[in-house]
Amino acid sequence: MSGVDDTRHLVALLCRTSDRDADGMLGAAALGEALGARAIGSPGTPRRTSYAEDLEEARGCLLEAGGQLDDAFEAGKVPVLLAGTCSICVSTLPVVARHHPDALVLWLDAHADFNTPDTSQSKFLGGMGLAGACGLWDTGFGAGLDPARVVMFGVRDVEGGERVLLERQGVGTVDRPGALADLLDARKVFIHLDLDILDPEVLPSGFPADGGLDFEQLRRLLDLVAGAADVIGAEITGAHPDHAEVLAGVLGPLL
C-alpha cells in the first residue's frame, strides 16, 4: 500500500493460534494484502480447543508473534502486527514490557481478555491473554506487563470473575475519547486493537458484543490517539475478509 511509513514493520501473521472459525485468519490475510504487509505462515484449520491445547499446538505461531515485535524494536522500527485472534498477546505484550517498560498499553477491544484458567467459563485462550501477559497465570511465554499500565477503551463484555480481577489489579478504563487523549498525551503507547470494538452490525465477529463503534468513529479515535501519543507499535486482530479495503482506510492513522 503506497503511503505506508517505511519505519513501520508491517507483518500479517496468518497461522492459527486459538481460532475457532476461519474469518480472523482470512481477515488478517486480506487486510495484510490491502496494506502491503509481509505475510508469514498460512491459515490453519479452525477448531474448538482448550487453552492448554492451543498453547502447545500454536507455540510456534505465538513465538513468531513475539519475535516479530522483538525484531522490530531491536531495529528501531514500529511494529504493526496483524493476526487472527488476541491470543498473540501472550507473547507480544511481554516483549513490549521488556523493551518499553514505561509504555502504556491501550486496549481497544470489546472484551477484557482478563480471565485466568480458574475464572474462565469457556477456557478459551483468546479470553485469557492479557491476564497472562500481566502474570496472573503462567502461559509459558513470560509476563512483565504491569496491569496498572493498561488502559481500556470500548470494553463492554466482561465476565464476573475477570471484572473482579480487573478491579483488584488496577487496570484503567476510559469512557470518553477526550479523556483518553488527555491521559495518553505525549506518553509512549502500544495499541492492542481487536476489531470487535466495532459493532457487530458493522463488522461480523466470532464473539459479538452490541454497542460498538462504527468505521468512522474508530478512524477518528485512532487519529486522536496517534495525534496525542507516541505510538510505539500496534497489534490488530479480528479483521474480516469481506471488509479488508474499508478497514485498510480506517487504520490509516496507525500507518
C-alpha positions in Angstrom: 0.0 0.0 0.0 1.6 3.3 -1.1 1.9 5.8 1.7 2.7 3.3 4.5 5.5 4.7 6.6 8.7 2.8 5.9 9.7 3.0 9.6 6.8 0.5 10.2 7.5 -3.2 10.5 4.2 -4.4 9.0 3.5 -8.1 9.1 0.4 -10.3 8.7 0.7 -13.4 10.8 -1.6 -15.9 9.2 -1.1 -19.1 11.3 -3.7 -20.4 13.8 -3.4 -19.5 17.5 -6.8 -20.2 19.0 -9.1 -19.5 16.1 -12.5 -21.2 16.2 -13.5 -20.0 12.8 -11.5 -19.0 9.7 -12.6 -15.4 9.5 -9.8 -13.9 11.6 -7.0 -15.7 9.8 -8.5 -15.0 6.4 -9.2 -11.4 7.5 -5.6 -10.9 8.5 -4.5 -12.2 5.1 -6.9 -10.0 3.2 -6.1 -6.9 5.3 -2.4 -7.6 5.0 -2.7 -7.8 1.2 -4.6 -4.5 1.2 -1.9 -2.8 3.3 1.1 -4.4 1.5 2.2 -6.3 4.7 4.6 -9.2 4.6 2.7 -12.4 5.1 4.1 -15.1 7.4 2.6 -18.6 7.7 -0.7 -19.9 6.3 -4.2 -20.2 7.8 -4.6 -23.4 9.8 -7.7 -25.4 10.5 -10.1 -23.6 12.9 -11.3 -25.8 15.8 -12.7 -25.6 19.3 -9.9 -26.4 21.7 -8.9 -25.6 25.3 -6.3 -23.0 26.2 -3.8 -25.7 27.2 -4.1 -27.4 23.8 -3.7 -24.1 21.9 -0.7 -23.1 23.9 1.0 -26.3 22.9 -0.2 -26.6 19.3 0.3 -22.9 18.5 3.6 -22.5 20.2 5.5 -21.8 17.0 3.0 -19.2 15.9 2.9 -17.5 19.2 6.7 -17.4 19.4 6.7 -15.9 15.9 4.3 -13.2 17.0 6.6 -12.1 19.9 9.7 -12.5 17.7 8.3 -10.1 15.1 7.9 -7.4 17.8 11.3 -8.2 19.2 12.9 -7.8 15.8 11.2 -4.5 15.1 12.1 -2.9 18.4 15.7 -4.1 18.0 15.8 -2.5 14.6 14.3 0.8 15.8 11.1 0.3 13.9 7.4 0.5 14.8 5.8 -3.0 14.7 2.3 -3.3 13.3 1.2 -6.9 13.6 -1.9 -8.3 12.0 -3.3 -11.6 13.3 -6.4 -13.7 13.7 -7.1 -13.6 17.4 -6.0 -11.8 20.5 -4.2 -14.9 21.7 -1.0 -13.4 20.2 -0.8 -11.0 23.2 0.5 -13.8 25.5 3.8 -13.5 23.6 3.7 -9.9 22.2 2.9 -7.9 25.3 5.8 -9.3 27.4 8.1 -8.2 24.6 6.6 -4.7 24.8 7.1 -4.6 28.5 10.7 -5.7 28.2 11.6 -3.1 25.5 9.4 -0.3 26.8 8.6 -0.8 30.5 7.4 2.8 30.7 4.9 2.5 27.9 1.1 2.2 28.3 -0.9 -0.5 26.6 -4.1 0.9 25.1 -6.6 -2.0 25.0 -9.2 -1.3 22.3 -11.4 -4.3 22.4 -15.0 -5.4 23.2 -13.6 -7.9 25.7 -11.1 -7.5 28.5 -9.4 -10.9 27.9 -8.5 -10.8 31.6 -9.7 -14.3 32.7 -7.4 -16.9 34.1 -7.9 -20.7 33.8 -9.6 -20.6 37.2 -12.1 -17.8 36.2 -12.8 -18.5 32.6 -16.1 -20.1 31.7 -15.1 -21.1 28.2 -11.4 -22.0 28.8 -10.7 -20.0 25.5 -7.1 -18.8 25.2 -8.3 -15.7 23.5 -10.1 -14.6 26.6 -7.1 -15.0 28.9 -4.2 -13.4 27.0 -4.0 -10.1 28.8 -4.1 -11.6 32.2 -1.3 -14.0 31.2 0.9 -11.2 29.9 0.3 -9.4 33.3 1.5 -12.5 35.1 -1.9 -13.6 36.6 -1.3 -17.1 35.2 1.7 -18.9 33.6 1.4 -19.0 29.8 4.9 -20.3 29.2 5.7 -17.1 27.3 6.7 -14.8 30.1 4.9 -11.8 31.6 6.2 -8.5 32.9 3.3 -6.2 31.9 2.1 -4.1 34.8 -1.7 -4.1 34.9 -1.7 -0.5 36.1 -0.1 0.4 32.7 -3.1 -1.0 30.8 -5.8 1.5 29.7 -9.1 0.0 28.3 -11.5 1.7 25.9 -14.5 0.1 24.3 -14.7 -2.9 26.6 -18.3 -3.9 27.1 -18.4 -7.7 27.5 -16.8 -8.8 30.8 -17.4 -11.9 32.9 -17.9 -11.7 36.6 -14.6 -13.3 37.6 -12.5 -11.2 35.3 -14.3 -8.0 36.5 -13.0 -8.7 40.0 -9.5 -9.2 38.7 -9.6 -6.0 36.7 -10.5 -4.0 39.8 -8.0 -5.7 42.0 -5.2 -5.3 39.6 -5.8 -1.6 38.9 -6.5 -1.8 35.2 -7.7 1.6 33.9 -10.8 2.3 32.0 -11.7 5.4 30.0 -15.1 6.1 28.5 -14.6 9.3 26.6 -12.2 9.9 23.7 -11.4 13.4 25.0 -10.3 11.9 28.4 -8.3 9.3 26.6 -6.4 11.9 24.6 -5.6 13.7 27.9 -4.4 10.5 29.5 -2.2 9.5 26.6 -0.7 12.9 25.9 3.0 12.6 25.0 3.1 9.1 26.5 4.6 6.0 24.8 1.7 3.8 23.9 1.4 0.4 22.4 -2.0 -0.3 20.9 -3.9 -3.6 21.1 -6.8 -3.3 18.7 -9.3 -6.1 18.4 -11.7 -5.0 15.6 -14.6 -6.4 17.6 -14.5 -2.9 19.1 -16.7 -2.2 16.1 -20.4 -3.0 16.4 -21.2 -6.5 15.0 -23.7 -4.9 12.7 -20.7 -3.0 11.1 -18.2 -5.9 11.2 -19.0 -9.6 11.8 -17.4 -11.0 14.9 -17.0 -14.5 16.3 -17.8 -13.0 19.8 -20.3 -10.3 19.0 -21.0 -7.6 21.6 -23.6 -4.9 20.8 -22.9 -1.2 21.3 -19.6 -0.9 19.5 -18.2 1.8 17.2 -18.8 2.4 13.5 -16.0 2.7 11.0 -15.8 6.5 11.1 -15.8 6.5 14.9 -12.9 4.1 15.0 -11.0 6.1 12.4 -11.5 9.3 14.5 -10.4 7.5 17.7 -7.2 6.2 16.1 -6.5 9.6 14.6 -6.9 11.2 18.1 -4.6 8.6 19.7 -2.0 8.9 17.0 -2.0 12.7 17.5 -1.8 12.6 21.2 0.6 9.8 22.0 4.0 8.5 20.9 2.7 5.2 19.3 5.5 2.7 19.6 3.6 -0.2 17.9 0.3 -1.9 17.4 -1.3 -5.4 17.1 -4.6 -5.7 15.2 -6.8 -8.7 15.3 -10.3 -9.7 14.3 -10.4 -8.4 10.8 -13.0 -9.9 8.4 -12.0 -10.8 4.8 -15.1 -9.1 3.3 -14.2 -5.7 4.8 -10.4 -5.6 4.2 -10.4 -2.5 1.9 -12.5 -0.3 4.2 -10.5 -1.5 7.3 -7.3 -0.5 5.5 -8.7 3.0 5.3 -9.8 3.1 8.9 -6.3 2.0 10.1 -4.6 4.9 8.2 -3.6 6.8 11.4 -1.5 3.8 12.5 0.4 3.6 9.2 
